Amino acid sequence: MENLISRSDFITVVNDIFSPDLEKLGYRFIQDPKIYDEPTDVWYVQYSEADKMYRIIDIQTGGYTNEALFEMAINLCRWTSLWGENAGDYYPRQFSFVRFAPIIWDAKSQGDYWWHFKNIMELKQSCRDALGKIIDYGIPFLNDPDSKSPF
């Protein structure tokens, strides 16, 4: 298959599309948070000194076939601390986690939301769409201390 997307390609595209806008908002890119057994997720993390809270945009990947990526979802997290045994290892304490789908739809009945792609061009389109939704819905959700998981 010639259109397979490698993890390296995925990270490059995500970084190229998400980083310029999210870095302006104070988020930093973490390629492999090492919180899961498989290094599949990419994070953008922001720390607020005002409320001592980490805000995390977790770009979860899925659909592996021969190490190719075919889909991604977004998770939003607020954590009071990050720590790890090694630099770059992050584990949550006292966290709040929500899937992005109910934030987009503001309803429980819509199910989950995954962006699907077959090649680099579709991945770029998916990333642009996801970034727009993160800025419009995800960032306000993360910044509102009273926002709760809809589940």
C-alpha positions in Angstrom: 0.0 0.0 0.0 1.6 3.3 -1.1 -0.6 5.6 0.9 0.2 4.3 4.4 0.9 7.0 7.0 3.8 6.3 9.3 3.9 7.6 12.9 6.7 9.9 11.8 4.6 11.4 9.0 1.7 11.7 11.5 3.8 13.6 14.0 5.3 15.9 11.4 1.8 16.8 10.0 0.3 17.3 13.4 3.2 19.4 14.6 3.2 21.5 11.4 -0.6 22.3 11.6 -1.3 22.4 15.3 1.8 23.9 16.8 1.8 27.5 15.3 -1.7 28.3 16.7 -1.5 26.3 19.9 2.0 27.6 20.8 0.5 31.2 20.6 -2.0 30.1 23.2 0.7 28.8 25.5 0.6 25.1 24.7 3.8 23.1 24.1 4.2 20.0 22.0 5.0 16.7 23.6 5.6 14.0 21.0 5.4 10.9 23.2 4.0 11.4 26.6 4.8 7.8 27.6 1.6 7.5 29.7 0.3 4.5 27.8 1.9 1.2 26.8 2.0 2.2 23.2 3.5 5.5 22.1 0.5 6.5 20.0 -0.7 9.8 21.4 0.6 13.4 20.9 0.0 16.0 23.5 -0.2 19.8 23.7 0.2 20.9 27.3 -0.3 24.3 28.9 0.4 25.2 32.6 -1.5 28.0 34.3 0.2 29.4 37.4 -3.0 31.2 38.3 -5.0 28.0 39.0 -2.0 25.6 39.2 -3.6 23.5 36.5 -2.2 21.6 33.5 -4.5 21.7 30.4 -3.8 18.9 27.9 -5.0 18.4 24.4 -4.5 14.7 23.8 -4.4 13.7 20.1 -5.2 10.0 20.2 -4.4 7.8 17.3 -5.9 4.5 16.2 -6.5 2.2 13.3 -3.0 0.8 13.1 -2.3 -1.5 10.2 1.3 -2.3 9.5 2.3 0.7 11.6 0.1 3.1 9.5 -2.3 5.5 11.1 -5.8 5.9 9.9 -7.8 7.8 12.5 -7.4 10.2 15.4 -9.6 11.5 18.2 -9.2 14.4 20.6 -9.3 14.1 24.4 -9.3 17.1 26.8 -7.7 16.9 30.2 -7.1 19.1 33.2 -4.6 17.9 35.7 -3.2 19.3 38.9 0.2 17.9 38.4 2.4 16.0 36.0 5.3 13.9 37.2 7.5 11.1 35.9 10.5 9.1 36.7 12.3 10.3 33.6 12.2 13.6 31.8 9.3 13.4 29.3 7.3 10.8 31.2 4.0 12.2 32.3 1.5 10.6 34.6 -1.7 12.3 35.9 -2.7 13.2 39.4 -6.2 14.4 40.2 -7.3 14.7 36.6 -10.4 15.5 34.7 -10.7 13.8 31.3 -13.3 14.2 28.6 -13.7 13.0 25.1 -14.0 15.8 22.6 -17.2 14.6 20.8 -19.7 15.7 23.5 -18.0 19.1 23.6 -18.5 19.5 19.8 -22.1 18.3 19.8 -23.1 19.3 23.3 -25.1 16.1 23.5 -24.5 12.6 24.8 -26.3 10.8 22.1 -24.0 11.5 19.2 -21.3 9.0 20.2 -17.6 9.4 19.6 -15.8 11.5 17.0 -12.9 10.2 15.0 -11.2 11.9 12.1 -10.4 9.3 9.4 -7.7 9.6 6.7 -6.1 7.4 4.1 -3.2 9.6 3.0 -1.2 12.7 3.9 -3.6 15.1 2.1 -6.6 13.7 4.1 -4.5 13.8 7.3 -3.8 17.5 6.7 -7.5 18.2 6.1 -8.4 16.3 9.2 -5.8 18.2 11.3 -7.1 21.6 10.0 -10.7 20.6 10.9 -9.7 19.3 14.3 -7.6 22.4 15.1 -10.6 24.7 14.2 -12.8 22.7 16.6 -10.2 22.7 19.3 -9.9 26.5 19.1 -13.6 27.1 18.9 -14.7 24.5 21.5 -11.8 22.7 23.2 -9.8 25.7 24.5 -12.9 27.4 26.0 -13.9 24.1 27.7 -10.4 23.7 29.1 -10.3 27.3 30.4 -13.6 27.1 32.1 -13.0 25.8 35.7 -16.7 24.9 36.0 -16.8 22.8 32.8 -17.5 19.1 33.6 -17.4 16.0 31.6 -20.8 15.6 29.9 -20.7 11.8 30.7 
